[in-house]
């Protein structure tokens, strides 16, 4: 099995109304999403999956979140729940490869990974 991945970014706002602190208020982040898949090399294409196709699929998923208020899409949009949402949507769209992980960076120095 071979693993490969792509990265993409989006901007969105959210609030965590039950949180005791600044994040209780509506605020925004630049999110970075790193996706890793694995599979066997296809004899005909000689790819596990074309990077272009994987990036297109990821961009379709995050386009639904980009420049949105995430609370209107995900009930309580913590980083963990956003990553799970992205993972679940990717699983529906990927064919022929296994989704290994989704790593979601909130800003530059905080991340969560769903495997």
PALUM-746887 format. One record per residue: residue number from 1; y, x, z of N, C-alpha, C in turn. Coordinates in nm, 2 decimals. Layout:
# residues N
+-----+--------+--------+--------+--------+--------+--------+--------+--------+--------+
! num !    n.Y !    n.X !    n.Z !   ca.Y !   ca.X !   ca.Z !    c.Y !    c.X !    c.Z !
+-----+--------+--------+--------+--------+--------+--------+--------+--------+--------+
! NUM !      Y !      X !      Z !      Y !      X !      Z !      Y !      X !      Z !
...
+-----+--------+--------+--------+--------+--------+--------+--------+--------+--------+
# end
This chain:
# residues 115
+-----+--------+--------+--------+--------+--------+--------+--------+--------+--------+
! num !    n.Y !    n.X !    n.Z !   ca.Y !   ca.X !   ca.Z !    c.Y !    c.X !    c.Z !
+-----+--------+--------+--------+--------+--------+--------+--------+--------+--------+
!   1 !  -0.12 !   0.08 !   0.00 !   0.00 !   0.00 !   0.00 !   0.12 !   0.09 !   0.00 !
!   2 !   0.22 !   0.04 !  -0.07 !   0.35 !   0.11 !  -0.08 !   0.46 !   0.02 !  -0.03 !
!   3 !   0.55 !   0.08 !   0.05 !   0.67 !   0.01 !   0.10 !   0.79 !   0.05 !   0.03 !
!   4 !   0.88 !  -0.05 !   0.00 !   1.01 !  -0.02 !  -0.06 !   1.11 !  -0.12 !   0.00 !
!   5 !   1.24 !  -0.09 !  -0.02 !   1.33 !  -0.18 !   0.03 !   1.47 !  -0.17 !  -0.04 !
!   6 !   1.55 !  -0.27 !  -0.01 !   1.68 !  -0.28 !  -0.06 !   1.78 !  -0.32 !   0.05 !
!   7 !   1.91 !  -0.30 !   0.03 !   2.01 !  -0.33 !   0.13 !   2.12 !  -0.41 !   0.06 !
!   8 !   2.18 !  -0.51 !   0.13 !   2.29 !  -0.58 !   0.08 !   2.38 !  -0.62 !   0.20 !
!   9 !   2.50 !  -0.67 !   0.17 !   2.60 !  -0.70 !   0.27 !   2.66 !  -0.84 !   0.25 !
!  10 !   2.70 !  -0.90 !   0.36 !   2.78 !  -1.02 !   0.35 !   2.87 !  -1.03 !   0.47 !
!  11 !   2.97 !  -1.11 !   0.46 !   3.07 !  -1.14 !   0.57 !   3.06 !  -1.29 !   0.61 !
!  12 !   3.06 !  -1.31 !   0.74 !   3.05 !  -1.45 !   0.79 !   3.11 !  -1.45 !   0.93 !
!  13 !   3.14 !  -1.58 !   0.97 !   3.19 !  -1.60 !   1.10 !   3.09 !  -1.68 !   1.18 !
!  14 !   3.09 !  -1.67 !   1.31 !   3.01 !  -1.75 !   1.40 !   3.07 !  -1.76 !   1.54 !
!  15 !   3.02 !  -1.84 !   1.62 !   3.06 !  -1.85 !   1.76 !   2.93 !  -1.87 !   1.84 !
!  16 !   2.93 !  -1.83 !   1.96 !   2.82 !  -1.85 !   2.06 !   2.88 !  -1.92 !   2.18 !
!  17 !   2.89 !  -2.05 !   2.17 !   2.96 !  -2.13 !   2.27 !   2.90 !  -2.12 !   2.41 !
!  18 !   2.78 !  -2.09 !   2.43 !   2.72 !  -2.08 !   2.56 !   2.73 !  -1.94 !   2.62 !
!  19 !   2.78 !  -1.84 !   2.54 !   2.80 !  -1.70 !   2.58 !   2.92 !  -1.69 !   2.67 !
!  20 !   2.91 !  -1.61 !   2.77 !   3.02 !  -1.58 !   2.86 !   3.09 !  -1.45 !   2.82 !
!  21 !   3.19 !  -1.47 !   2.73 !   3.26 !  -1.35 !   2.68 !   3.33 !  -1.38 !   2.55 !
!  22 !   3.38 !  -1.28 !   2.49 !   3.46 !  -1.30 !   2.37 !   3.38 !  -1.37 !   2.26 !
!  23 !   3.26 !  -1.34 !   2.25 !   3.18 !  -1.40 !   2.14 !   3.16 !  -1.55 !   2.15 !
!  24 !   3.21 !  -1.61 !   2.25 !   3.21 !  -1.75 !   2.27 !   3.30 !  -1.81 !   2.16 !
!  25 !   3.41 !  -1.74 !   2.12 !   3.50 !  -1.79 !   2.03 !   3.46 !  -1.75 !   1.88 !
!  26 !   3.51 !  -1.83 !   1.79 !   3.48 !  -1.80 !   1.65 !   3.54 !  -1.66 !   1.61 !
!  27 !   3.45 !  -1.58 !   1.55 !   3.48 !  -1.45 !   1.51 !   3.40 !  -1.41 !   1.39 !
!  28 !   3.43 !  -1.30 !   1.33 !   3.35 !  -1.26 !   1.21 !   3.29 !  -1.12 !   1.21 !
!  29 !   3.20 !  -1.10 !   1.13 !   3.13 !  -0.97 !   1.11 !   3.10 !  -0.94 !   0.97 !
!  30 !   3.09 !  -0.81 !   0.94 !   3.03 !  -0.77 !   0.81 !   2.89 !  -0.74 !   0.85 !
!  31 !   2.79 !  -0.81 !   0.79 !   2.65 !  -0.79 !   0.82 !   2.59 !  -0.71 !   0.70 !
!  32 !   2.50 !  -0.63 !   0.74 !   2.42 !  -0.55 !   0.64 !   2.27 !  -0.60 !   0.66 !
!  33 !   2.21 !  -0.63 !   0.55 !   2.07 !  -0.67 !   0.56 !   1.98 !  -0.57 !   0.49 !
!  34 !   1.88 !  -0.52 !   0.55 !   1.79 !  -0.42 !   0.50 !   1.65 !  -0.49 !   0.49 !
!  35 !   1.59 !  -0.50 !   0.38 !   1.46 !  -0.57 !   0.36 !   1.36 !  -0.47 !   0.31 !
!  36 !   1.24 !  -0.47 !   0.38 !   1.13 !  -0.39 !   0.34 !   1.01 !  -0.48 !   0.30 !
!  37 !   0.95 !  -0.45 !   0.18 !   0.83 !  -0.52 !   0.14 !   0.73 !  -0.42 !   0.11 !
!  38 !   0.60 !  -0.46 !   0.10 !   0.49 !  -0.37 !   0.06 !   0.40 !  -0.44 !  -0.03 !
!  39 !   0.33 !  -0.36 !  -0.11 !   0.23 !  -0.41 !  -0.20 !   0.17 !  -0.30 !  -0.28 !
!  40 !   0.08 !  -0.34 !  -0.37 !   0.02 !  -0.24 !  -0.46 !   0.10 !  -0.23 !  -0.59 !
!  41 !   0.09 !  -0.12 !  -0.65 !   0.15 !  -0.10 !  -0.78 !   0.08 !  -0.18 !  -0.89 !
!  42 !   0.16 !  -0.26 !  -0.96 !   0.10 !  -0.34 !  -1.07 !   0.07 !  -0.24 !  -1.18 !
!  43 !  -0.05 !  -0.26 !  -1.24 !  -0.09 !  -0.17 !  -1.34 !   0.00 !  -0.18 !  -1.47 !
!  44 !   0.04 !  -0.30 !  -1.50 !   0.12 !  -0.33 !  -1.62 !   0.26 !  -0.28 !  -1.60 !
!  45 !   0.33 !  -0.32 !  -1.49 !   0.47 !  -0.28 !  -1.48 !   0.49 !  -0.14 !  -1.41 !
!  46 !   0.39 !  -0.10 !  -1.34 !   0.39 !   0.02 !  -1.26 !   0.49 !   0.02 !  -1.15 !
!  47 !   0.53 !  -0.10 !  -1.11 !   0.61 !  -0.13 !  -0.99 !   0.53 !  -0.21 !  -0.88 !
!  48 !   0.58 !  -0.19 !  -0.76 !   0.53 !  -0.29 !  -0.65 !   0.61 !  -0.41 !  -0.68 !
!  49 !   0.75 !  -0.40 !  -0.69 !   0.84 !  -0.50 !  -0.74 !   0.96 !  -0.43 !  -0.79 !
!  50 !   1.02 !  -0.48 !  -0.89 !   1.14 !  -0.41 !  -0.95 !   1.25 !  -0.43 !  -0.85 !
!  51 !   1.32 !  -0.31 !  -0.82 !   1.43 !  -0.32 !  -0.72 !   1.53 !  -0.43 !  -0.76 !
!  52 !   1.56 !  -0.44 !  -0.89 !   1.65 !  -0.54 !  -0.94 !   1.61 !  -0.68 !  -0.90 !
!  53 !   1.49 !  -0.71 !  -0.91 !   1.44 !  -0.84 !  -0.87 !   1.44 !  -0.86 !  -0.72 !
!  54 !   1.41 !  -0.76 !  -0.64 !   1.41 !  -0.78 !  -0.50 !   1.56 !  -0.79 !  -0.45 !
!  55 !   1.65 !  -0.72 !  -0.51 !   1.79 !  -0.73 !  -0.47 !   1.85 !  -0.86 !  -0.51 !
!  56 !   1.81 !  -0.91 !  -0.63 !   1.85 !  -1.04 !  -0.67 !   1.81 !  -1.15 !  -0.57 !
!  57 !   1.68 !  -1.15 !  -0.53 !   1.63 !  -1.24 !  -0.44 !   1.71 !  -1.24 !  -0.30 !
!  58 !   1.72 !  -1.11 !  -0.25 !   1.80 !  -1.10 !  -0.13 !   1.94 !  -1.15 !  -0.14 !
!  59 !   2.01 !  -1.12 !  -0.25 !   2.14 !  -1.17 !  -0.27 !   2.15 !  -1.32 !  -0.28 !
!  60 !   2.05 !  -1.38 !  -0.34 !   2.05 !  -1.53 !  -0.34 !   2.04 !  -1.59 !  -0.20 !
!  61 !   1.96 !  -1.52 !  -0.12 !   1.95 !  -1.57 !   0.02 !   2.08 !  -1.55 !   0.10 !
!  62 !   2.14 !  -1.43 !   0.09 !   2.26 !  -1.41 !   0.17 !   2.38 !  -1.48 !   0.11 !
!  63 !   2.38 !  -1.51 !  -0.02 !   2.49 !  -1.58 !  -0.08 !   2.51 !  -1.72 !  -0.01 !
!  64 !   2.41 !  -1.77 !   0.04 !   2.42 !  -1.90 !   0.11 !   2.48 !  -1.89 !   0.25 !
!  65 !   2.49 !  -1.76 !   0.29 !   2.56 !  -1.73 !   0.42 !   2.69 !  -1.67 !   0.41 !
!  66 !   2.72 !  -1.61 !   0.30 !   2.84 !  -1.53 !   0.28 !   2.97 !  -1.61 !   0.29 !
!  67 !   3.06 !  -1.56 !   0.37 !   3.19 !  -1.62 !   0.39 !   3.18 !  -1.77 !   0.44 !
!  68 !   3.08 !  -1.79 !   0.52 !   3.05 !  -1.92 !   0.58 !   3.07 !  -1.91 !   0.73 !
!  69 !   3.08 !  -2.03 !   0.79 !   3.07 !  -2.04 !   0.94 !   2.92 !  -2.07 !   0.97 !
!  70 !   2.86 !  -1.97 !   1.02 !   2.71 !  -1.97 !   1.03 !   2.66 !  -2.08 !   1.13 !
!  71 !   2.74 !  -2.13 !   1.22 !   2.71 !  -2.24 !   1.31 !   2.68 !  -2.37 !   1.23 !
!  72 !   2.73 !  -2.38 !   1.11 !   2.71 !  -2.49 !   1.02 !   2.57 !  -2.48 !   0.95 !
!  73 !   2.51 !  -2.37 !   0.96 !   2.38 !  -2.34 !   0.88 !   2.27 !  -2.32 !   0.98 !
!  74 !   2.30 !  -2.24 !   1.08 !   2.20 !  -2.20 !   1.18 !   2.24 !  -2.25 !   1.32 !
!  75 !   2.15 !  -2.33 !   1.39 !   2.20 !  -2.40 !   1.51 !   2.27 !  -2.31 !   1.61 !
!  76 !   2.21 !  -2.19 !   1.65 !   2.28 !  -2.10 !   1.74 !   2.27 !  -1.96 !   1.68 !
!  77 !   2.37 !  -1.92 !   1.60 !   2.35 !  -1.80 !   1.52 !   2.37 !  -1.67 !   1.59 !
!  78 !   2.28 !  -1.64 !   1.68 !   2.27 !  -1.50 !   1.73 !   2.22 !  -1.41 !   1.62 !
!  79 !   2.23 !  -1.28 !   1.63 !   2.18 !  -1.19 !   1.53 !   2.03 !  -1.22 !   1.51 !
!  80 !   1.96 !  -1.24 !   1.62 !   1.82 !  -1.27 !   1.61 !   1.79 !  -1.39 !   1.52 !
!  81 !   1.86 !  -1.50 !   1.55 !   1.84 !  -1.62 !   1.47 !   1.88 !  -1.61 !   1.33 !
!  82 !   1.98 !  -1.53 !   1.30 !   2.03 !  -1.51 !   1.16 !   1.92 !  -1.43 !   1.09 !
!  83 !   1.86 !  -1.32 !   1.15 !   1.76 !  -1.24 !   1.09 !   1.63 !  -1.33 !   1.06 !
!  84 !   1.60 !  -1.42 !   1.16 !   1.48 !  -1.50 !   1.14 !   1.51 !  -1.60 !   1.02 !
!  85 !   1.63 !  -1.65 !   1.01 !   1.66 !  -1.74 !   0.90 !   1.65 !  -1.67 !   0.77 !
!  86 !   1.70 !  -1.55 !   0.76 !   1.69 !  -1.47 !   0.64 !   1.54 !  -1.44 !   0.60 !
!  87 !   1.46 !  -1.40 !   0.71 !   1.32 !  -1.37 !   0.68 !   1.25 !  -1.50 !   0.63 !
!  88 !   1.27 !  -1.61 !   0.69 !   1.20 !  -1.73 !   0.65 !   1.24 !  -1.77 !   0.51 !
!  89 !   1.36 !  -1.76 !   0.47 !   1.41 !  -1.79 !   0.33 !   1.35 !  -1.69 !   0.23 !
!  90 !   1.35 !  -1.56 !   0.27 !   1.29 !  -1.46 !   0.18 !   1.14 !  -1.49 !   0.16 !
!  91 !   1.07 !  -1.52 !   0.26 !   0.92 !  -1.55 !   0.25 !   0.90 !  -1.66 !   0.15 !
!  92 !   0.98 !  -1.76 !   0.14 !   0.96 !  -1.87 !   0.05 !   0.98 !  -1.82 !  -0.10 !
!  93 !   1.07 !  -1.72 !  -0.12 !   1.11 !  -1.68 !  -0.25 !   1.03 !  -1.56 !  -0.31 !
!  94 !   0.97 !  -1.48 !  -0.22 !   0.89 !  -1.36 !  -0.26 !   0.75 !  -1.40 !  -0.31 !
!  95 !   0.71 !  -1.34 !  -0.42 !   0.58 !  -1.37 !  -0.47 !   0.52 !  -1.23 !  -0.51 !
!  96 !   0.40 !  -1.21 !  -0.47 !   0.32 !  -1.09 !  -0.51 !   0.34 !  -0.97 !  -0.42 !
!  97 !   0.44 !  -0.98 !  -0.32 !   0.46 !  -0.87 !  -0.23 !   0.46 !  -0.93 !  -0.09 !
!  98 !   0.44 !  -0.85 !   0.01 !   0.44 !  -0.89 !   0.15 !   0.57 !  -0.84 !   0.21 !
!  99 !   0.64 !  -0.94 !   0.28 !   0.76 !  -0.90 !   0.35 !   0.72 !  -0.83 !   0.48 !
! 100 !   0.77 !  -0.71 !   0.49 !   0.74 !  -0.63 !   0.61 !   0.84 !  -0.65 !   0.72 !
! 101 !   0.97 !  -0.64 !   0.68 !   1.07 !  -0.65 !   0.79 !   1.21 !  -0.69 !   0.73 !
! 102 !   1.29 !  -0.74 !   0.81 !   1.43 !  -0.77 !   0.78 !   1.51 !  -0.71 !   0.90 !
! 103 !   1.60 !  -0.62 !   0.87 !   1.68 !  -0.56 !   0.97 !   1.82 !  -0.60 !   0.94 !
! 104 !   1.89 !  -0.67 !   1.04 !   2.02 !  -0.72 !   1.02 !   2.11 !  -0.64 !   1.11 !
! 105 !   2.21 !  -0.57 !   1.05 !   2.31 !  -0.50 !   1.12 !   2.43 !  -0.59 !   1.14 !
! 106 !   2.48 !  -0.60 !   1.26 !   2.60 !  -0.67 !   1.29 !   2.71 !  -0.57 !   1.32 !
! 107 !   2.79 !  -0.55 !   1.22 !   2.89 !  -0.44 !   1.22 !   2.82 !  -0.31 !   1.19 !
! 108 !   2.86 !  -0.20 !   1.25 !   2.81 !  -0.07 !   1.21 !   2.71 !  -0.01 !   1.31 !
! 109 !   2.71 !  -0.07 !   1.43 !   2.63 !   0.00 !   1.54 !   2.53 !  -0.09 !   1.62 !
! 110 !   2.51 !  -0.21 !   1.57 !   2.42 !  -0.30 !   1.64 !   2.32 !  -0.36 !   1.53 !
! 111 !   2.20 !  -0.37 !   1.56 !   2.10 !  -0.43 !   1.47 !   1.99 !  -0.49 !   1.54 !
! 112 !   1.92 !  -0.58 !   1.47 !   1.80 !  -0.65 !   1.51 !   1.70 !  -0.64 !   1.39 !
! 113 !   1.57 !  -0.63 !   1.43 !   1.47 !  -0.62 !   1.32 !   1.36 !  -0.73 !   1.35 !
! 114 !   1.33 !  -0.80 !   1.25 !   1.22 !  -0.90 !   1.25 !   1.11 !  -0.85 !   1.16 !
! 115 !   0.99 !  -0.83 !   1.22 !   0.88 !  -0.78 !   1.14 !   0.78 !  -0.89 !   1.12 !
+-----+--------+--------+--------+--------+--------+--------+--------+--------+--------+
# end
